[in-house]
Amino acid sequence: MTRPLVGAGIDRVDGKKKVTGGATYAAEVQVANVAHAVIVGSTVGRGRIKAIETRAAAAAPGVLAIVTHHNAPRLPHVAEKQTPNDRVVQGLQDDVVLYHDQPIAVVVADTLERAQHAAALVTAEYDAVTAVADVEADLAAAFVAETSRGPAQITRGDVTAGLTAAKTRIDVTYTTPVETHNPMEPHATIAVWHGADHLTLYDSTQAIFNVRRRLSFMLGLAPENVRVINHFVGGGFGGKGAPWSHVLLAAIAAQASGRAVKLVITRPQMQSLVGHRPKTVQRLELGVDARGQLTAIRHDVVSETSRYDQFIESATGVTRMLYTCPNVATVQRLVRIDVPTPTFTRAPGESTGTFALESALDELAYAAGIDPLELRRRNHADRDPETGKPWSSKSLLECYRRAAEAIDWPRRPAQVRTIRDGRWRIGLGVATTTRPSSQLPASARARMLPDGRAIVAAGTQDIGTGTYTIMTQIAGDALALPIGDVRFDLGDTAFPEAPPSVGSFTAASTGPAVHNACVALRRKLIERAVRDPASPLHGLGAEAIDADDGALVARADRKRRDGYAAIVTRSGLPEISVELRTEASQDRDAYSVHGFGAVFARVRVDEDLGEVRIDRLVGAFAAGRILNPKTARSQLIGGMVWGIGQALHEHSVRDAGTARMVTRDLADYHVPVHADVPDLEIILVPEDDPHVNELGAKGLGELSTPGVAAAIANAVYHATGIRVRDLPITPDKLLQP
């Protein structure tokens, strides 16, 4: 047998295309006779449009159409959600302004420059009212709302009694700011109508079937009449998981102009039209007994949502399951303010909730006189405390051990402000990270061509995570073909349906579907060969059909590809294909399935300037079977870098009076650069999990982000003795008065 492809650190099969410009992103698709659309946004944060003036714009050169609420098609389902994860979009249906920069018109012209010029000529008058821009401005209006990810308010045991019984307790509040998606590729859509009722969309999305479902619903089309194509995504981070207003507006603009229309969201519009991570205010009360056992946890989270839709940053989920504690109470509350609807952002809920929980646990450790790592070990949960189920696998203690050893945690002094190097204070911090692992139903199709090569397809997406590569590896192993003889296709609703590429479950959902389709194809080929009098397999019996390793096919020829080619050729068919739907593993129901990890940070803090520098960041992660360690490391590094941004840089700022986003480009919205990412080490902890799916894979794209901000904040405290509870950690917060 050849060496397995799955588990090997194979280079990305699409890598050459990406570095040579051969990868075509949504806005780069060549479409005949394409026009360009530009969105005009409101200049107030709340109110109504009194009048909108478009005559100057309509007279501008090259203008093909201008759509406003006066002439947009009536679409009665625009404000309806089909699932809780859908977003209510704005389709120019009325004169109501719900947030600053809301679309109030879309201008179509024959060139982008002419469309931009005409859009600048559109003006509006408003009846404006005062907008509320910040959740803390209206905390008294907070309400408990149900969440799509579980109940918003949960109590286990008696928290008041548990806190009363504690030897040491703390009561602290943490805040995390608004964060905005800033992928390299902005959101973009090309809309092409074929007659009155068939639509093709080239859309930058993490969920092609979500786009098809939503657009067909809002436009009143049959789903099969909407085709969505998206072969490469230049980053999504959750913001491309649901279609936003611009997708609908592109389709409307294409109808109005009678042309194919390209609409690319500008960088400033990225801050307002496509979601964000909401601000949170989190109060935590924790108690611990004399042995270092948690006696109670209370976690109260308030986050923002829009006035016209609802999104909950589920920041309390980690609190209920990460540590053994008999008394736990969590609640999620919302405040409606005059902003666009927030949405999922990398490791949604876990990122914000883990910062608060892991920072509070660090505070509790110092208050109780217990090493922060030891406190976590003493409260390690051997079963899921929330459900009582056993873990499908859990290697967290090994993650602690290996990462602590790598950063030399045992030599860390217990006292703060102990280590220094000239004017630099040095500190070490630790935090735990976890993410649930989900599996959704998925379908895939596998075809064997007459020349013995295979084409496998599924309607999934590659958002930069390496999906093309790992699916090719899975297919190659299942068919016992070399990687060069397998092609994997994705990004088209003409392919079998697969889930969105969100939540770190692409590998765990689409991967098993690809595996099962290829295994079924292999068995179909064997069955044909067994019946073929000219085949070396003829007459071998049913055991040949059930051979899992496909070794019998090799007897048809020395080369597997040639053996398959012989079977296909003698069958008289141009190709042989199998399409299968794979449901979630039934075994999963009996277990709690999570990935786990530990993050350790060493920081330097300039005592005079308050500057924080990451000296070293070590993460150890266990997430079931690693399908490709090279792409896995890339994803884990990306998640840790995102965590550095959360800790030190990212912070969207709104004007308090107008609710206008002030940080409107990458010059104002700071993210980590190479100089911010020094010695970063990834440790992959081997883990065998037979319960999660056929591949044993949990998914890890978001596992390395939660915990990083807390580990850095905890290291800053160890270095300086200053506890920063409000992200990001900026110099002003570290300068003593």
TAZIQUI-V563291 format. One record per pair of residues at least 4 apart in sequence whose C-alpha atoms are under 6 Angstrom apart, sorted by the first residue. I is the first residue (numbers start at 0). J is the second residue. D is the distance in whole Angstrom. If there is no record, write none. Layout:
I:J:D
I:J:D
This chain:
4:472:5
4:476:6
5:472:5
5:473:6
5:626:5
6:625:6
6:626:5
6:627:5
7:627:5
8:627:5
8:628:5
8:629:5
11:468:5
12:468:5
16:20:6
16:21:4
16:22:5
17:21:6
17:22:5
23:27:6
24:231:5
25:201:5
25:202:5
25:203:5
26:187:6
33:259:5
33:260:5
34:108:6
34:109:5
34:260:5
35:107:6
35:108:6
35:110:6
35:111:5
35:260:5
35:261:5
36:106:5
36:107:4
36:262:5
37:105:6
37:106:5
38:104:6
38:105:4
39:102:6
39:103:6
39:104:5
39:105:6
40:100:4
40:101:5
40:102:4
40:103:6
41:99:6
41:100:4
41:101:5
42:99:6
43:99:5
44:98:4
44:99:4
44:130:6
44:657:6
44:658:6
45:96:5
45:97:5
45:98:6
45:127:6
45:128:6
45:130:6
46:96:5
46:126:5
46:127:4
46:128:5
47:94:5
47:95:5
47:96:5
47:125:6
47:126:5
48:94:5
48:124:6
48:125:4
49:124:5
49:125:5
50:123:6
50:124:5
51:122:6
51:123:4
52:121:6
52:122:5
53:121:5
56:117:5
56:120:5
56:121:6
61:108:5
61:109:5
62:107:6
62:108:4
63:107:5
63:108:5
63:256:6
64:107:5
64:256:5
65:105:6
65:106:5
66:70:6
66:71:6
66:104:6
66:105:5
67:71:6
67:91:6
67:104:5
68:91:4
68:92:5
68:93:5
76:217:5
77:217:5
78:87:5
80:85:6
88:243:6
88:244:5
89:244:5
98:337:5
98:338:5
98:339:6
99:659:5
106:118:6
107:114:6
108:113:6
108:114:5
130:337:6
130:657:6
131:336:5
131:337:5
132:655:5
132:658:4
134:303:6
141:332:6
141:333:5
141:334:5
142:332:5
142:333:5
143:332:4
145:150:6
145:151:5
146:150:6
146:151:6
151:330:6
151:331:5
152:329:6
152:330:4
153:328:6
153:329:5
154:327:6
154:328:4
155:326:5
155:327:5
156:325:6
156:326:4
157:326:5
158:295:5
158:326:5
158:327:6
161:294:5
161:295:5
162:286:5
162:295:6
165:286:5
165:287:5
165:288:5
166:287:6
166:288:5
166:289:6
167:286:6
167:287:5
167:367:6
168:285:5
168:286:4
169:284:6
169:285:5
170:283:6
170:284:4
171:282:6
171:283:5
172:281:5
172:282:4
173:280:6
173:281:5
173:355:6
173:724:5
173:725:6
174:279:6
174:280:5
174:725:5
175:278:6
175:279:5
175:726:5
176:278:5
176:650:6
177:276:5
177:277:5
177:278:5
177:650:6
177:651:5
178:275:6
178:276:5
178:650:6
178:651:5
179:275:5
182:234:5
183:233:6
184:233:5
186:203:6
186:264:6
187:202:6
187:203:6
187:262:6
187:263:4
188:201:6
188:202:4
188:261:6
188:262:5
189:200:6
189:201:5
189:260:5
189:261:4
190:199:6
190:200:5
190:249:6
190:250:5
190:259:6
190:260:5
191:198:6
191:199:5
191:259:5
192:197:6
192:198:5
193:197:5
193:198:6
197:224:5
197:225:6
198:225:5
199:225:6
199:226:5
199:227:6
200:227:5
201:227:6
201:228:5
201:229:6
202:229:6
203:232:6
204:239:5
205:239:5
205:240:5
205:499:6
205:500:5
206:240:6
206:499:4
207:227:6
210:214:6
210:242:6
211:215:6
211:225:6
214:218:6
215:219:6
215:220:5
215:221:6
215:222:5
226:492:6
227:491:6
227:492:6
228:490:6
228:491:4
229:490:5
230:490:5
231:461:6
232:462:5
234:462:5
235:239:5
236:344:6
236:345:5
237:343:5
237:344:5
237:345:6
245:249:6
248:252:6
249:262:6
253:257:6
253:258:5
253:259:5
253:260:5
264:268:6
266:664:6
267:663:5
267:664:6
268:272:6
269:273:6
274:340:6
274:341:5
274:342:5
275:341:5
275:342:6
276:341:6
276:344:6
277:303:6
277:341:6
278:302:6
279:301:6
279:302:4
280:300:6
280:301:5
281:299:6
281:300:4
282:298:6
282:299:5
283:297:6
283:298:5
284:296:6
284:297:5
285:295:6
285:296:5
286:293:6
286:294:5
286:295:5
287:291:6
287:292:5
287:293:4
287:294:5
288:292:5
293:324:5
294:324:6
295:326:5
295:327:6
296:327:5
297:327:6
297:328:5
297:329:6
298:329:5
299:329:6
299:330:5
300:331:5
301:332:5
301:333:5
302:333:5
303:333:6
303:334:5
304:309:6
304:310:6
304:335:5
304:340:6
305:335:5
305:336:5
305:337:6
305:338:5
305:339:6
305:340:5
306:335:5
306:336:6
312:348:5
313:348:4
314:348:4
314:349:6
314:351:6
314:352:4
315:352:6
317:321:6
319:385:6
320:383:6
320:384:5
320:385:5
322:378:5
322:379:5
322:380:5
323:378:5
323:380:5
343:347:5
346:350:5
346:701:5
348:352:6
349:353:5
349:705:6
350:705:4
353:357:6
353:705:6
353:706:6
354:358:6
354:708:6
354:709:5
357:430:6
357:709:6
358:709:5
361:371:6
364:368:6
364:369:5
364:371:5
382:388:6
382:389:5
382:390:6
383:387:5
383:388:5
388:590:5
388:591:6
389:590:5
390:590:5
390:591:5
390:592:6
391:590:5
391:591:6
391:592:5
391:690:6
392:688:6
395:595:6
395:596:6
398:596:6
398:597:6
398:619:5
399:403:6
399:597:6
402:619:6
403:407:6
403:408:5
415:717:4
415:718:6
415:720:6
416:718:5
416:719:5
418:425:5
419:423:6
419:424:4
419:425:5
422:605:6
422:606:6
423:603:6
423:604:5
423:605:5
423:606:6
424:603:6
424:604:5
424:718:5
425:602:6
425:603:5
425:718:5
426:601:6
426:602:6
426:714:5
426:715:6
426:717:5
426:718:4
427:600:6
427:601:4
427:714:4
428:599:6
428:600:5
428:710:5
428:713:5
428:714:4
429:598:6
429:599:4
429:710:5
430:597:6
430:598:5
430:706:5
430:710:5
431:596:6
431:597:5
431:706:6
432:595:6
432:596:5
432:597:6
432:705:5
432:706:5
433:594:6
433:595:4
433:702:6
434:593:6
434:594:5
434:702:6
435:593:4
436:592:6
436:593:5
436:697:5
437:504:6
438:504:6
438:507:6
438:508:5
438:583:5
439:508:5
439:583:6
440:581:6
440:582:4
440:583:6
441:497:4
441:509:5
441:512:6
441:580:6
441:581:5
442:495:5
442:496:5
442:497:6
442:512:5
442:579:6
442:580:4
442:581:6
443:456:6
443:457:5
443:495:5
443:512:6
443:513:5
443:578:6
443:579:6
444:455:6
444:456:5
444:577:6
444:578:4
445:454:6
445:455:4
445:516:6
445:517:6
445:576:5
445:577:5
446:453:6
446:454:5
446:575:6
446:576:4
447:452:6
447:453:5
447:574:6
447:575:5
448:452:5
448:453:6
448:574:5
449:564:5
449:567:5
449:568:6
449:573:6
449:574:6
450:564:5
451:560:5
451:561:6
451:563:5
451:564:4
452:484:5
453:485:5
454:485:6
454:486:5
454:487:6
455:487:5
456:487:6
456:488:5
456:489:6
457:489:5
457:494:5
457:495:5
458:489:5
458:490:5
458:491:5
458:492:6
458:494:5
458:495:5
458:496:5
458:497:5
459:489:5
459:490:6
459:497:5
460:490:5
460:500:6
461:466:5
466:470:6
471:475:6
471:487:6
473:514:6
474:514:6
475:479:6
475:480:5
475:481:6
475:482:6
477:514:6
477:517:6
477:518:5
478:521:6
500:505:6
503:698:5
503:699:6
503:700:5
504:508:6
504:698:6
505:509:5
506:510:5
506:698:6
507:696:6
507:697:6
511:515:6
511:693:6
512:581:5
516:579:5
520:577:6
522:544:5
525:544:6
526:544:5
528:534:6
528:536:6
528:566:6
529:536:5
529:537:4
529:538:6
530:537:6
531:537:6
532:537:5
535:555:5
553:559:5
555:562:5
556:562:5
564:568:6
584:692:5
586:690:5
587:690:6
587:691:6
594:621:6
594:622:5
595:620:6
595:621:6
596:619:5
596:620:4
597:618:6
597:619:5
598:617:6
598:618:4
599:616:6
599:617:5
599:710:6
600:615:6
600:616:5
600:710:6
600:711:6
601:614:5
601:615:5
602:612:6
602:613:5
602:614:5
603:611:6
603:612:5
604:610:6
604:611:5
605:609:5
605:610:5
609:730:4
609:733:5
609:734:6
610:730:5
615:678:5
615:679:6
616:679:5
617:679:6
617:680:5
618:681:5
619:682:4
619:683:6
620:683:5
620:684:6
621:684:5
622:697:5
623:686:5
623:687:6
623:688:6
623:695:6
623:696:5
623:697:5
624:695:5
624:696:5
627:631:6
628:632:6
632:636:6
634:700:5
635:703:5
638:703:5
638:704:5
639:703:5
639:704:5
642:704:5
642:707:5
642:708:5
644:648:5
644:649:5
644:670:5
644:671:5
645:649:5
646:708:4
646:727:5
646:728:6
647:727:5
647:728:5
648:669:5
648:670:6
648:727:6
649:669:6
649:670:6
651:662:6
652:660:6
652:661:6
652:662:6
653:658:5
653:659:5
653:660:4
653:661:5
654:658:5
654:659:5
662:667:5
662:668:5
671:675:6
688:695:5
689:695:6
691:695:6
706:710:6
709:713:6
716:720:5
716:721:5
716:722:5
